[in-house]
Amino acid sequence: MTCNPASVVLIGVLLSGCVSSPGQHELRGAASVAEISEVPFFAQDDYQCGPAALATVLVHGGVSVTPDQLVSQIYVPGRRGSLQAELLATTRSHARVPYRLDGSWRSLLAELHDGRPVLLLQNLGFDRWPIWHYAVLVGFDAEQRTFLLRSGTESRHEVSVSRLLASWERAGSWAMVAVPASEPPASAEALGWLQAVAPFESTGRVATAAEGYTAGVKRWPKDPLVWTALGNVSYLQQDFAAAERAYGQALSLSPGHWPARNNLLQTFMARGCPGLAMPFLGHDGEPPADFSATWNRTLEGLAAMDESQCQAVQPSSSAGRGAVVDRNLVKRPLKSATHGDQKETTDGCGGAENEVPGRRVCEATGKGFDHLFTHALRRLIAQEE
């Protein structure tokens, strides 16, 4: 994305009288948002609006960084600019979640009302001859019908609603905010938040992903997908009690959620308690065709488990909260997925009357564990970036 401050001024003047956006009419009833005055300003060097804009939102969010430090991470000399993918990845490298807005003017104002600046992409040229530019939105004057930006070499660049929305829409209405993992932005939706957090999980920053998913279930407590994500990352952290609670909550909200059901069974296996899987077998029909292979592998693993290898462990301090399993199940049969035979099991964990079921754990192999959830998010992210 090329951004040249001289071109910004020239093209802006040329287009000032000939642009229009459907959103500008809807904005007539919107309330003003005073300038977020604490947002810093970094004047851009030639073609380096990306580092300047990203530094602006990161520093406002508590990150100590300068545009010069970001140049090597996001500036592409051959393109004389920065690509969105580099901005998103670099934001993550500074322990902030880059959340892409939904492309509506309402999301822009929602973030401003929440005191958060918005990094947006503009096309200050034409569709055929684009001139790309990153700027940071910091205010809105409803009476004057202007937006206020940190842009180029201007710390307080005022631009009309029609010009800003038109240039933004010519750039695909692309905008983002940078937030801590513990703070989903004001305009966030559950799936969008999962898409924004998932890359931390896939790149090994599991603690940050866990923080993001925990914030997600607080924000969207009735969304089974968010609870499944929290269960997945808890499983990766080998906090099987927390994973059990999260998957159980997902199933209580959506009994037909097969990834959550499958991964809950895998969690019982990892804890050495395959008998606890009984309430979740054979009561809700068959899994979708594209999920049956994963489900069958899990059932095979359950039927083949040798509980004599389990080792006693101390439960976490939160163990037992929100329990979702029937702890009175003892010596119930598990059905093999491939042969239909019966294999006698206990409720896992030895079955002794003086023991609390679910307090032993075996080595987690991960076989049959469904990562399709995360893979699907990765595909969505790749498509949108």
Secondary structure, DSSP 8 states (H G I E B T S, - for coil): -B--HHHHHHHHHHHTTS---HHHHHGGG---B---TTS------TT-HHHHHHHHHHHHTT----HHHHHHHHEEGGGTEE-HHHHHHHHHHTT-EEEE--S-HHHHHHHHHTT--EEEEEE-S-SSS--EEEEEEEEEETTTTEEEEEETTEEEEEEEHHHHHHHHHHTTS-EEEEE-TT---TT--HHHHHHHHHHHHHTT-HHHHHHHHHHHHHH-TT-HHHHHHHHHHHHHTT-HHHHHHHHHHHHHH-TT-HHHHHHHHHHHHHTT-GGGGGGGSSSS----GGGHHHHHHHHHHHHT--GGG-EE----TTTTTT--S-TT--S--EE-TTT--EE---SSTT--TTS-TT-EE-----TT---HHHHHHHHHHHHH-
